[in-house]
Amino acid sequence: RETHSATAALPTPPDARRDGRRAVIGGGRWLTHTPDSFFSYENLATKGLRANADRGEPIDASRPLVKLGDVGVGAWSCTEGGWLSPKPRTSTETFLMLEGEGSVDDADGTRHRFGAGDLVVLPRGWSGRWDVVKDLRKLWVVHEHGDVAGASTAGVVVTPAQVGSTSVYDEGDTAVDVWCRAPGPVEATSPGGAEAHFVVEGAAFVTNGDGSATRCVAGDTVCLPEGWDGRWDVIDAIKTVRVVV
C-alpha cells in the first residue's frame, strides 16, 4: 500500500535571505523566531554517513533552534539513501519539507511519499523504513512524551497549501494543525501549552507581552513558550503549520 501527496513547493520567502535578519531566541518567556536562512545547508552541522544505511550513502546534518520543556525545534537535511528504523519512536515528530523528496514505510509496509511543501507526522511508536529519493531539508518539532493508549502509530502526510484550517493529528498532548488567520489582531494562542509555527504563507507581527515585536513571513519559524501572553497582528492572510503541546 502507498499514500501519495500532491506536493507543492513552498513559496520563496520574500525577504528572509536578503534582509540580514537573525534568530531571536526567547527561551521560556518570550517568542523565539528565525528566518529560513538560519537553517540553510551551510548552517547545518554534518553528522556524517548513517551507519545503518542499506541503500546509497546518506549523509545527514542538523541544527537545533530551541528546547521548550519536552519540545525541541530545529532542522535536518539528508542526501539520497535509505535505512531501516526498526526501533519504535519514543517521541512524536512533526516535520515540514522544504526541499527534496522521500518516503517512510510503516511497520505494515504502507508507504507514505512526500516532497517539498508537505507536512509529515511520525507518532510515538512508529517504526519502519526511511528512504531519501532526492536530497532533502526539513524543519522539525519533536515532542518527547509517554505512551498514548489506543493511539495510531501510522505516519501522516498532508499538503498544507491544498487545505484551509484543519486538524492533522491530535493524540494525547500533541496536536498538529494547519492554522489560518485573516488580516487583523489575534490574541495569545498558547495559554495552555507551548507552540511551534512554521509560516507557509502570509506575514504578521508577533508581539510579546512587553511590547517587543517581530515581523514574520513565509519561511520563518516561530516558537511560543507555555503561558506566552502576546498577540499576532496579521498583515497578509497567514497560514502556518502549528504544533501545540
Secondary structure by P-SEA (a helix, b strand, c coil): cbbbbbcccccccccccccbbbbbbbcccbbbbbccccccccccccccccccccccbbbbbbcccccccccccbbbbbccccccccccccbbbbbbbccccccccccccbbbbccccbbbbbcccbbbbccccccccccbbbbbbccccccccbbbbbbccccccccccccccbbbbbccccccccccccccbbbbbbcccbbbbbbccccbbbbbcccbbbbbccccccccccccbbbbbcccc
